[in-house]
Amino acid sequence: MLSLNIVFYMYVALFGLIGAMRGWAKELLVVFSVILALTLTTLIESYIPFVRDALSGDSTALFWLRSTLLGILVFFGYQTPHIQHFAAKVKSEKLQDAMLGIFLGALNGYLIFGTILFYMSEAKFPFGIITPPVAGTPIGEATLNLLEILPPRLLGVPAIYFAVVLAFVFVIMVFV
């Protein structure tokens, strides 16, 4: 049996490897898509009456809504367009591109898998194959400590709104 911590760090390392192969610019678009997904989820849960009222009691349905929205935006974030202007803006040295790609890829692993793990925790781990962490055990305590530093907890209101603004400022300054 694997600990959720081990699986989490395996995904962070895997996404770091993927980031090294894709490069920093493409990985940055994925970071922005995750930030957008977290913002959209926050807005939907706060201001759409059906989600706010009807789904707030059904944690499994809320998990699927959140995860589907995250999955769709991450999918489109990974589908980087092949635009000549975009490619010209991000030309750099291969080593620098790979090193920053590792960092941003690992950040994407943290953001994507950490968000899904947080949503599963909020839904009280609705799958039989994944068991919740047991408090009082070393592995359980490590997982519970990890749940405290996952993206939806750190990027709550109002921090998520500032993250969106900073992402747009970055896009305007660098890519436009």
N, C-alpha and C positions, 0 to 999 in steps of 0.2 A: 504494500500500500504506500502510495506517495503522499507526502504532505503537500498541502496547498502552497506553502512557502516554496518548496522545491519546484513545483510546477510553475509558479509565478516567475521565479528567477530563471528557469529554463526558457520561458517565453521571452523574457527581457533579453537574454543572451541571443536567442534565435532572431529576434527582431533587430538586434544590433548587427548581427551578421548580414541580414537582409539589407539593412541601411548602408553598410559598407559597400555592398554591390550596387545599390541604386544611386547613391550619392545624396549629399545633404539637401539639395534643392527639392528633390522629389519627396524626401522624407519630411521636409518642412511643410509641404502641402498636406501631408497626412496629419501632422500635429495640428494644423489649423482645422482640418475636418473633424478631428476629435473634439477640439474646443467648441466648434460649431454644434456638434451633436450634444455636448453637455449643456450648452446654452439653450438649444431648442428643447431639450428634455425639461429643463428648468422652467422655461416659458410655458410649455404645454401643460405641465403638471400644475402650474400656478394659475393660468388664465383660461384654460378650456374647461368648461363646466363638466362635461362628460368624464373626462380623465380625472379631474380634481375630485368629483363627487362619487362617481360610480366605480372607478377603478382603484380608488385609494384603499378600499377594503380588500381587494383581491390582489394580493402581493404577487401571485404567479402571473396574472395577466399584465400587471404593471412591469414585471421583469421582462416579459416578452416584448412589450411595447418599447421599453427603454433599449433592450438589446437589439431589436430590429432596426430602430432608428440609428443607433450607433453603427451597426453592421452596414447599413445602406450608405451612410456618409463616409465611413472608412473605405468601403469598396470604391466609391467614386473618388476618394482622395488618392487611392493607389492607382487609379486610371489616369495617369499623367498625360496630358495632351502633348503631342509632338509639334511644338510651335517653334519656328526658327528664332523668333525674338526671345522666347523663353530660354532656349538653349544658348543663345549668345550672351545672355545676362549672367549665366551661372558657370561659364567656363573658368576652370581653375586647375591647379595642380592635382594630379591623381592622388597623391598621398594625403594631401590636405582634404580633398573631397571625401576620401574613404574614412579618414579619422573623424571628421565631423559627421559623416554618414553613420558611423558606429554609434556615436553619442545620440544623434537624433533618432536612429532606429531603436536604440535601447529605450529612449524616452517614449517612443511610440508603443513599444511593448508594455512599458509601465502604464501608459495612458489607456491602451486598448484592453489588455488583459486585466489590469487593475480595476478598470471601470466595470467590466463584466463580473469580476469577483466581488466587487462591492454590491452590485445589483443582486447577485445570487445571495449574498449575506442578508441584504434587506428583505429578500423573498424567503428567507430561512432555508436556503439550499433545497429548492423544490425537486431535485433529482435524487433518486435513490442511490445512484452510484457515487455521489459526492456527499460526504458526511460533514456536518458542521464541526468546527474546532471545539475540542473539549477543554474547558477552562481548568486550570490546575496542573495540566501536563505541560512539559517544556515545548512540545511542538504546537499544542493548542494555544499556549500563551504567545508564542512567536507569531502565529497566524492572527490572533486577536490584536496584537500590536501592529501587525501589517495592515489590518483593516482600518486602523486609525489614520494611516497616512496615504490612503488611496485617493485618486483624483476627485471623485465626487465629493469627498469630505473636505479636501483641501481647497477645491475650486467651487465652494458654495457661493451663495449670494452674499455679497456683491462682487466677490473676487472673479467670478466667471464673466461678469460683464466687463470688467477691466481687461481680462484676458482677450476677449473678442475685440475690444478697441485696440489693444496693442497689436493683435494679429493683423487687423486692417491697416493700421499705421505702417507696420512692417511691409505688408504687400504693396501699399502705395509707394513707399520710399524705395523699395528694392526692385520690384517687378514692373512698375509703371514707368 
